[in-house]
């Protein structure tokens, strides 16, 4: 069983959940090739599903990164709130972009 927080040098820290760690690593690996295909392929760059996939990977990567930036227990709730706000803003912008595509 994994601990959710720990104390290091007298300070309390929140342990990053394993799924968040994996999400950030895998989405980071996928972002480069997906962006390259989206930019350099004429047909896939205009594809709605390709844009949606790129949006989902970007949102997952950004959310995981923002959530991991606030490891201290006292700032963990604020970091999670910032991550959710960022994710909602990017999803709304992405949906507006997807609906504007021909």
N, CA, C and O atoms as CSV, one atom per row, in Angstrom:
chain,resi,resn,atom,element,x,y,z
A,1,UNK,N,N,0.845,-1.188,0.000
A,1,UNK,CA,C,0.000,0.000,0.000
A,1,UNK,C,C,0.884,1.242,0.000
A,1,UNK,O,O,1.842,1.332,0.768
A,2,UNK,N,N,0.556,2.200,-0.866
A,2,UNK,CA,C,1.369,3.382,-1.022
A,2,UNK,C,C,0.912,4.474,-0.057
A,2,UNK,O,O,-0.285,4.675,0.152
A,3,UNK,N,N,1.889,5.181,0.531
A,3,UNK,CA,C,1.574,6.281,1.440
A,3,UNK,C,C,1.119,7.493,0.629
A,3,UNK,O,O,1.570,7.691,-0.499
A,4,UNK,N,N,0.231,8.300,1.197
A,4,UNK,CA,C,-0.240,9.489,0.503
A,4,UNK,C,C,0.551,10.727,0.893
A,4,UNK,O,O,0.562,11.703,0.142
A,5,UNK,N,N,1.210,10.716,2.039
A,5,UNK,CA,C,2.060,11.829,2.428
A,5,UNK,C,C,3.215,11.321,3.273
A,5,UNK,O,O,3.183,10.202,3.784
A,6,UNK,N,N,4.227,12.151,3.412
A,6,UNK,CA,C,5.387,11.777,4.202
A,6,UNK,C,C,6.007,13.029,4.794
A,6,UNK,O,O,5.707,14.144,4.369
A,7,UNK,N,N,6.877,12.836,5.779
A,7,UNK,CA,C,7.565,13.936,6.435
A,7,UNK,C,C,9.055,13.810,6.138
A,7,UNK,O,O,9.672,12.779,6.406
A,8,UNK,N,N,9.623,14.886,5.575
A,8,UNK,CA,C,11.045,14.917,5.259
A,8,UNK,C,C,11.631,16.162,5.906
A,8,UNK,O,O,11.180,17.278,5.645
A,9,UNK,N,N,12.626,15.968,6.742
A,9,UNK,CA,C,13.271,17.067,7.470
A,9,UNK,C,C,12.249,17.929,8.206
A,9,UNK,O,O,12.380,19.153,8.248
A,10,UNK,N,N,11.248,17.302,8.777
A,10,UNK,CA,C,10.246,18.000,9.570
A,10,UNK,C,C,9.152,18.678,8.768
A,10,UNK,O,O,8.261,19.291,9.356
A,11,UNK,N,N,9.187,18.590,7.450
A,11,UNK,CA,C,8.143,19.201,6.616
A,11,UNK,C,C,7.287,18.107,5.995
A,11,UNK,O,O,7.797,17.062,5.590
A,12,UNK,N,N,5.994,18.352,5.924
A,12,UNK,CA,C,5.060,17.376,5.391
A,12,UNK,C,C,4.915,17.572,3.879
A,12,UNK,O,O,4.724,18.693,3.408
A,13,UNK,N,N,5.007,16.471,3.125
A,13,UNK,CA,C,4.871,16.506,1.680
A,13,UNK,C,C,3.822,15.506,1.231
A,13,UNK,O,O,3.633,14.459,1.851
A,14,UNK,N,N,3.137,15.848,0.136
A,14,UNK,CA,C,2.171,14.949,-0.469
A,14,UNK,C,C,2.904,14.101,-1.498
A,14,UNK,O,O,3.670,14.627,-2.305
A,15,UNK,N,N,2.675,12.807,-1.475
A,15,UNK,CA,C,3.297,11.905,-2.431
A,15,UNK,C,C,2.470,11.917,-3.712
A,15,UNK,O,O,1.244,11.808,-3.679
A,16,UNK,N,N,3.165,12.052,-4.842
A,16,UNK,CA,C,2.482,12.052,-6.135
A,16,UNK,C,C,1.891,10.677,-6.406
A,16,UNK,O,O,2.608,9.678,-6.342
A,17,UNK,N,N,0.599,10.604,-6.707
A,17,UNK,CA,C,0.011,9.304,-7.042
A,17,UNK,C,C,0.691,8.701,-8.264
A,17,UNK,O,O,1.140,9.417,-9.158
A,18,UNK,N,N,0.758,7.396,-8.288
A,18,UNK,CA,C,1.450,6.701,-9.366
A,18,UNK,C,C,0.809,6.970,-10.726
A,18,UNK,O,O,1.510,7.094,-11.731
A,19,UNK,N,N,-0.524,7.060,-10.759
A,19,UNK,CA,C,-1.193,7.297,-12.032
A,19,UNK,C,C,-0.853,8.674,-12.590
A,19,UNK,O,O,-0.778,8.839,-13.808
A,20,UNK,N,N,-0.643,9.677,-11.717
A,20,UNK,CA,C,-0.269,11.017,-12.180
A,20,UNK,C,C,1.150,10.990,-12.740
A,20,UNK,O,O,1.430,11.619,-13.761
A,21,UNK,N,N,2.033,10.274,-12.081
A,21,UNK,CA,C,3.415,10.145,-12.534
A,21,UNK,C,C,3.460,9.493,-13.915
A,21,UNK,O,O,4.144,9.975,-14.818
A,22,UNK,N,N,2.722,8.389,-14.068
A,22,UNK,CA,C,2.688,7.697,-15.362
A,22,UNK,C,C,2.026,8.553,-16.437
A,22,UNK,O,O,2.494,8.573,-17.575
A,23,UNK,N,N,0.960,9.253,-16.103
A,23,UNK,CA,C,0.274,10.110,-17.061
A,23,UNK,C,C,1.221,11.167,-17.605
A,23,UNK,O,O,1.247,11.422,-18.809
A,24,UNK,N,N,1.999,11.784,-16.723
A,24,UNK,CA,C,2.908,12.824,-17.189
A,24,UNK,C,C,4.019,12.242,-18.064
A,24,UNK,O,O,4.376,12.836,-19.081
A,25,UNK,N,N,4.557,11.112,-17.688
A,25,UNK,CA,C,5.636,10.514,-18.480
A,25,UNK,C,C,5.154,10.060,-19.861
A,25,UNK,O,O,5.784,10.364,-20.874
A,26,UNK,N,N,4.047,9.340,-19.894
A,26,UNK,CA,C,3.548,8.819,-21.168
A,26,UNK,C,C,3.021,9.925,-22.086
A,26,UNK,O,O,3.226,9.879,-23.299
A,27,UNK,N,N,2.345,10.914,-21.508
A,27,UNK,CA,C,1.844,12.003,-22.342
A,27,UNK,C,C,2.995,12.861,-22.857
A,27,UNK,O,O,2.921,13.399,-23.961
A,28,UNK,N,N,4.050,12.990,-22.069
A,28,UNK,CA,C,5.227,13.725,-22.530
A,28,UNK,C,C,5.887,13.045,-23.713
A,28,UNK,O,O,6.346,13.703,-24.647
A,29,UNK,N,N,5.932,11.714,-23.666
A,29,UNK,CA,C,6.498,10.967,-24.793
A,29,UNK,C,C,5.619,11.049,-26.032
A,29,UNK,O,O,6.128,11.024,-27.152
A,30,UNK,N,N,4.315,11.147,-25.845
A,30,UNK,CA,C,3.392,11.164,-26.983
A,30,UNK,C,C,3.236,12.551,-27.611
A,30,UNK,O,O,2.875,12.660,-28.783
A,31,UNK,N,N,3.505,13.606,-26.844
A,31,UNK,CA,C,3.260,14.953,-27.362
A,31,UNK,C,C,4.102,15.289,-28.590
A,31,UNK,O,O,3.585,15.852,-29.555
A,32,UNK,N,N,5.375,14.957,-28.567
A,32,UNK,CA,C,6.259,15.295,-29.690
A,32,UNK,C,C,5.820,14.667,-30.997
A,32,UNK,O,O,5.608,15.383,-31.976
A,33,UNK,N,N,5.674,13.336,-31.047
A,33,UNK,CA,C,5.234,12.719,-32.297
A,33,UNK,C,C,3.839,13.167,-32.742
A,33,UNK,O,O,3.605,13.362,-33.934
A,34,UNK,N,N,2.922,13.330,-31.803
A,34,UNK,CA,C,1.574,13.772,-32.174
A,34,UNK,C,C,1.601,15.183,-32.761
A,34,UNK,O,O,0.933,15.456,-33.759
A,35,UNK,N,N,2.362,16.068,-32.149
A,35,UNK,CA,C,2.463,17.440,-32.665
A,35,UNK,C,C,3.116,17.446,-34.039
A,35,UNK,O,O,2.690,18.187,-34.925
A,36,UNK,N,N,4.150,16.626,-34.225
A,36,UNK,CA,C,4.825,16.565,-35.529
A,36,UNK,C,C,3.876,16.060,-36.614
A,36,UNK,O,O,3.834,16.621,-37.709
A,37,UNK,N,N,3.122,15.015,-36.323
A,37,UNK,CA,C,2.150,14.488,-37.293
A,37,UNK,C,C,1.084,15.535,-37.568
A,37,UNK,O,O,0.677,15.714,-38.716
A,38,UNK,N,N,0.632,16.222,-36.545
A,38,UNK,CA,C,-0.403,17.233,-36.701
A,38,UNK,C,C,0.084,18.396,-37.571
A,38,UNK,O,O,-0.679,18.946,-38.365
A,39,UNK,N,N,1.347,18.761,-37.418
A,39,UNK,CA,C,1.893,19.897,-38.165
A,39,UNK,C,C,2.255,19.513,-39.596
A,39,UNK,O,O,1.932,20.240,-40.535
A,40,UNK,N,N,2.922,18.376,-39.764
A,40,UNK,CA,C,3.503,18.051,-41.068
A,40,UNK,C,C,2.618,17.207,-41.976
A,40,UNK,O,O,2.940,17.052,-43.154
A,41,UNK,N,N,1.532,16.666,-41.481
A,41,UNK,CA,C,0.650,15.865,-42.320
A,41,UNK,C,C,-0.555,16.714,-42.731
A,41,UNK,O,O,-1.290,17.232,-41.890
A,42,UNK,N,N,-0.731,16.838,-44.030
A,42,UNK,CA,C,-1.808,17.692,-44.534
A,42,UNK,C,C,-3.191,17.142,-44.194
A,42,UNK,O,O,-4.091,17.897,-43.826
A,43,UNK,N,N,-3.357,15.827,-44.317
A,43,UNK,CA,C,-4.689,15.266,-44.072
A,43,UNK,C,C,-4.946,15.049,-42.579
A,43,UNK,O,O,-6.041,15.336,-42.096
A,44,UNK,N,N,-3.962,14.552,-41.853
A,44,UNK,CA,C,-4.167,14.315,-40.419
A,44,UNK,C,C,-4.204,15.610,-39.623
A,44,UNK,O,O,-4.819,15.662,-38.558
A,45,UNK,N,N,-3.559,16.647,-40.119
A,45,UNK,CA,C,-3.581,17.933,-39.430
A,45,UNK,C,C,-4.956,18.572,-39.412
A,45,UNK,O,O,-5.266,19.370,-38.527
A,46,UNK,N,N,-5.782,18.220,-40.392
A,46,UNK,CA,C,-7.154,18.759,-40.453
A,46,UNK,C,C,-8.182,17.803,-39.860
A,46,UNK,O,O,-9.377,18.100,-39.841
A,47,UNK,N,N,-7.722,16.677,-39.386
A,47,UNK,CA,C,-8.627,15.667,-38.846
A,47,UNK,C,C,-9.115,16.055,-37.446
A,47,UNK,O,O,-8.330,16.453,-36.585
A,48,UNK,N,N,-10.413,15.932,-37.245
A,48,UNK,CA,C,-10.991,16.267,-35.944
A,48,UNK,C,C,-10.518,15.308,-34.867
A,48,UNK,O,O,-10.223,15.737,-33.752
A,49,UNK,N,N,-10.439,14.018,-35.174
A,49,UNK,CA,C,-10.024,13.051,-34.146
A,49,UNK,C,C,-8.563,13.241,-33.776
A,49,UNK,O,O,-8.192,13.028,-32.622
A,50,UNK,N,N,-7.718,13.641,-34.737
A,50,UNK,CA,C,-6.304,13.880,-34.438
A,50,UNK,C,C,-6.147,15.107,-33.543
A,50,UNK,O,O,-5.349,15.099,-32.606
A,51,UNK,N,N,-6.900,16.145,-33.829
A,51,UNK,CA,C,-6.868,17.346,-33.001
A,51,UNK,C,C,-7.398,17.046,-31.601
A,51,UNK,O,O,-6.856,17.543,-30.613
A,52,UNK,N,N,-8.454,16.235,-31.512
A,52,UNK,CA,C,-9.004,15.865,-30.208
A,52,UNK,C,C,-8.009,15.021,-29.407
A,52,UNK,O,O,-7.873,15.199,-28.197
A,53,UNK,N,N,-7.321,14.112,-30.081
A,53,UNK,CA,C,-6.309,13.299,-29.407
A,53,UNK,C,C,-5.164,14.160,-28.899
A,53,UNK,O,O,-4.704,13.981,-27.771
A,54,UNK,N,N,-4.704,15.085,-29.715
A,54,UNK,CA,C,-3.637,15.996,-29.302
A,54,UNK,C,C,-4.095,16.864,-28.137
A,54,UNK,O,O,-3.319,17.115,-27.214
A,55,UNK,N,N,-5.317,17.318,-28.164
A,55,UNK,CA,C,-5.873,18.104,-27.069
A,55,UNK,C,C,-5.922,17.292,-25.781
A,55,UNK,O,O,-5.538,17.789,-24.722
A,56,UNK,N,N,-6.390,16.049,-25.860
A,56,UNK,CA,C,-6.480,15.201,-24.666
A,56,UNK,C,C,-5.101,14.929,-24.070
A,56,UNK,O,O,-4.940,14.951,-22.850
A,57,UNK,N,N,-4.120,14.677,-24.905
A,57,UNK,CA,C,-2.764,14.421,-24.405
A,57,UNK,C,C,-2.174,15.685,-23.775
A,57,UNK,O,O,-1.531,15.617,-22.728
A,58,UNK,N,N,-2.393,16.831,-24.413
A,58,UNK,CA,C,-1.881,18.092,-23.869
A,58,UNK,C,C,-2.540,18.430,-22.532
A,58,UNK,O,O,-1.864,18.885,-21.609
A,59,UNK,N,N,-3.836,18.215,-22.419
A,59,UNK,CA,C,-4.537,18.485,-21.163
A,59,UNK,C,C,-4.039,17.549,-20.059
A,59,UNK,O,O,-3.793,17.986,-18.935
A,60,UNK,N,N,-3.892,16.274,-20.379
A,60,UNK,CA,C,-3.388,15.328,-19.383
A,60,UNK,C,C,-1.983,15.657,-18.926
A,60,UNK,O,O,-1.684,15.570,-17.735
A,61,UNK,N,N,-1.116,16.032,-19.853
A,61,UNK,CA,C,0.261,16.363,-19.509
A,61,UNK,C,C,0.325,17.633,-18.652
A,61,UNK,O,O,1.050,17.682,-17.658
A,62,UNK,N,N,-0.424,18.637,-19.038
A,62,UNK,CA,C,-0.431,19.884,-18.272
A,62,UNK,C,C,-1.025,19.717,-16.890
A,62,UNK,O,O,-0.504,20.260,-15.916
A,63,UNK,N,N,-2.115,18.967,-16.798
A,63,UNK,CA,C,-2.741,18.727,-15.498
A,63,UNK,C,C,-1.783,18.003,-14.559
A,63,UNK,O,O,-1.633,18.391,-13.400
A,64,UNK,N,N,-1.135,16.951,-15.059
A,64,UNK,CA,C,-0.204,16.193,-14.221
A,64,UNK,C,C,0.979,17.051,-13.800
A,64,UNK,O,O,1.423,16.980,-12.654
A,65,UNK,N,N,1.487,17.852,-14.712
A,65,UNK,CA,C,2.618,18.711,-14.377
A,65,UNK,C,C,2.266,19.765,-13.346
A,65,UNK,O,O,3.036,20.005,-12.416
A,66,UNK,N,N,1.114,20.396,-13.501
A,66,UNK,CA,C,0.705,21.412,-12.529
A,66,UNK,C,C,0.408,20.795,-11.169
A,66,UNK,O,O,0.693,21.407,-10.139
A,67,UNK,N,N,-0.151,19.613,-11.152
A,67,UNK,CA,C,-0.448,18.968,-9.877
A,67,UNK,C,C,0.828,18.571,-9.148
A,67,UNK,O,O,0.868,18.604,-7.918
A,68,UNK,N,N,1.867,18.198,-9.881
A,68,UNK,CA,C,3.120,17.792,-9.263
A,68,UNK,C,C,3.959,18.979,-8.809
A,68,UNK,O,O,4.912,18.791,-8.054
A,69,UNK,N,N,3.640,20.188,-9.242
A,69,UNK,CA,C,4.434,21.353,-8.871
A,69,UNK,C,C,4.197,21.792,-7.425
A,69,UNK,O,O,4.992,22.563,-6.886
A,70,UNK,N,N,3.158,21.336,-6.806
A,70,UNK,CA,C,2.848,21.736,-5.433
A,70,UNK,C,C,2.904,20.515,-4.517
A,70,UNK,O,O,1.861,20.043,-4.065
A,71,UNK,N,N,4.112,19.991,-4.232
A,71,UNK,CA,C,4.192,18.775,-3.434
A,71,UNK,C,C,4.001,18.995,-1.941
A,71,UNK,O,O,3.652,18.056,-1.225
A,72,UNK,N,N,4.218,20.201,-1.458
A,72,UNK,CA,C,4.071,20.440,-0.022
A,72,UNK,C,C,2.609,20.282,0.374
A,72,UNK,O,O,1.709,20.685,-0.363
A,73,UNK,N,N,2.386,19.705,1.520
A,73,UNK,CA,C,1.019,19.425,1.965
A,73,UNK,C,C,0.202,20.696,2.112
A,73,UNK,O,O,-1.003,20.683,1.858
A,74,UNK,N,N,0.829,21.797,2.518
A,74,UNK,CA,C,0.085,23.035,2.723
A,74,UNK,C,C,-0.340,23.695,1.417
A,74,UNK,O,O,-1.287,24.482,1.407
A,75,UNK,N,N,0.345,23.388,0.311
A,75,UNK,CA,C,-0.016,23.977,-0.987
A,75,UNK,C,C,-0.635,22.972,-1.949
A,75,UNK,O,O,-0.922,23.318,-3.094
A,76,UNK,N,N,-0.843,21.748,-1.512
A,76,UNK,CA,C,-1.345,20.702,-2.405
A,76,UNK,C,C,-2.762,21.012,-2.903
A,76,UNK,O,O,-3.054,20.802,-4.080
A,77,UNK,N,N,-3.626,21.494,-2.047
A,77,UNK,CA,C,-5.001,21.790,-2.457
A,77,UNK,C,C,-5.031,22.941,-3.460
A,77,UNK,O,O,-5.796,22.909,-4.424
A,78,UNK,N,N,-4.212,23.943,-3.235
A,78,UNK,CA,C,-4.146,25.074,-4.165
A,78,UNK,C,C,-3.600,24.619,-5.521
A,78,UNK,O,O,-4.101,25.034,-6.566
A,79,UNK,N,N,-2.582,23.774,-5.501
A,79,UNK,CA,C,-2.015,23.256,-6.742
A,79,UNK,C,C,-3.011,22.426,-7.520
A,79,UNK,O,O,-3.077,22.516,-8.746
A,80,UNK,N,N,-3.789,21.614,-6.814
A,80,UNK,CA,C,-4.813,20.804,-7.482
A,80,UNK,C,C,-5.895,21.702,-8.088
A,80,UNK,O,O,-6.378,21.430,-9.188
A,81,UNK,N,N,-6.275,22.757,-7.390
A,81,UNK,CA,C,-7.288,23.681,-7.912
A,81,UNK,C,C,-6.773,24.399,-9.159
A,81,UNK,O,O,-7.510,24.559,-10.132
A,82,UNK,N,N,-5.516,24.829,-9.133
A,82,UNK,CA,C,-4.930,25.490,-10.304
A,82,UNK,C,C,-4.882,24.520,-11.484
A,82,UNK,O,O,-5.165,24.905,-12.618
A,83,UNK,N,N,-4.524,23.269,-11.218
A,83,UNK,CA,C,-4.466,22.264,-12.281
A,83,UNK,C,C,-5.836,22.044,-12.904
A,83,UNK,O,O,-5.949,21.945,-14.126
A,84,UNK,N,N,-6.877,21.966,-12.085
A,84,UNK,CA,C,-8.232,21.775,-12.613
A,84,UNK,C,C,-8.699,22.986,-13.406
A,84,UNK,O,O,-9.321,22.833,-14.457
A,85,UNK,N,N,-8.405,24.197,-12.915
A,85,UNK,CA,C,-8.806,25.416,-13.628
A,85,UNK,C,C,-8.125,25.472,-14.986
A,85,UNK,O,O,-8.761,25.782,-15.994
A,86,UNK,N,N,-6.807,25.167,-15.013
A,86,UNK,CA,C,-6.072,25.158,-16.278
A,86,UNK,C,C,-6.673,24.134,-17.233
A,86,UNK,O,O,-6.879,24.431,-18.410
A,87,UNK,N,N,-6.955,22.939,-16.741
A,87,UNK,CA,C,-7.510,21.884,-17.591
A,87,UNK,C,C,-8.855,22.297,-18.183
A,87,UNK,O,O,-9.107,22.056,-19.363
A,88,UNK,N,N,-9.710,22.907,-17.390
A,88,UNK,CA,C,-11.023,23.336,-17.881
A,88,UNK,C,C,-10.869,24.413,-18.956
A,88,UNK,O,O,-11.565,24.377,-19.971
A,89,UNK,N,N,-9.966,25.366,-18.739
A,89,UNK,CA,C,-9.755,26.428,-19.730
A,89,UNK,C,C,-9.266,25.841,-21.052
A,89,UNK,O,O,-9.754,26.218,-22.118
A,90,UNK,N,N,-8.310,24.922,-20.987
A,90,UNK,CA,C,-7.767,24.333,-22.213
A,90,UNK,C,C,-8.809,23.461,-22.911
A,90,UNK,O,O,-8.890,23.465,-24.139
A,91,UNK,N,N,-9.599,22.721,-22.152
A,91,UNK,CA,C,-10.643,21.891,-22.764
A,91,UNK,C,C,-11.689,22.766,-23.455
A,91,UNK,O,O,-12.121,22.452,-24.564
A,92,UNK,N,N,-12.093,23.847,-22.818
A,92,UNK,CA,C,-13.086,24.737,-23.436
A,92,UNK,C,C,-12.521,25.338,-24.718
A,92,UNK,O,O,-13.211,25.377,-25.738
A,93,UNK,N,N,-11.271,25.807,-24.679
A,93,UNK,CA,C,-10.654,26.358,-25.882
A,93,UNK,C,C,-10.518,25.287,-26.965
A,93,UNK,O,O,-10.724,25.563,-28.147
A,94,UNK,N,N,-10.176,24.078,-26.560
A,94,UNK,CA,C,-10.043,22.985,-27.524
A,94,UNK,C,C,-11.366,22.597,-28.143
A,94,UNK,O,O,-11.431,22.345,-29.346
A,95,UNK,N,N,-12.417,22.544,-27.355
A,95,UNK,CA,C,-13.734,22.214,-27.887
A,95,UNK,C,C,-14.203,23.298,-28.853
A,95,UNK,O,O,-14.786,22.994,-29.894
A,96,UNK,N,N,-13.953,24.547,-28.516
A,96,UNK,CA,C,-14.305,25.620,-29.438
A,96,UNK,C,C,-13.529,25.504,-30.738
A,96,UNK,O,O,-14.076,25.772,-31.807
A,97,UNK,N,N,-12.272,25.111,-30.666
A,97,UNK,CA,C,-11.472,24.904,-31.869
A,97,UNK,C,C,-12.000,23.718,-32.683
A,97,UNK,O,O,-12.111,23.793,-33.907
A,98,UNK,N,N,-12.321,22.627,-31.987
A,98,UNK,CA,C,-12.830,21.447,-32.696
A,98,UNK,C,C,-14.163,21.707,-33.376
A,98,UNK,O,O,-14.406,21.186,-34.464
A,99,UNK,N,N,-15.022,22.490,-32.766
A,99,UNK,CA,C,-16.320,22.769,-33.376
A,99,UNK,C,C,-16.178,23.749,-34.540
A,99,UNK,O,O,-17.056,23.805,-35.401
A,100,UNK,N,N,-15.095,24.518,-34.584
A,100,UNK,CA,C,-14.885,25.464,-35.676
A,100,UNK,C,C,-14.268,24.803,-36.894
A,100,UNK,O,O,-14.275,25.388,-37.977
A,101,UNK,N,N,-13.724,23.580,-36.742
A,101,UNK,CA,C,-13.111,22.881,-37.872
A,101,UNK,C,C,-14.174,22.470,-38.883
A,101,UNK,O,O,-15.292,22.120,-38.506
A,102,UNK,N,N,-13.822,22.513,-40.184
A,102,UNK,CA,C,-14.814,22.149,-41.216
A,102,UNK,C,C,-15.093,20.648,-41.210
A,102,UNK,O,O,-15.897,20.166,-42.007
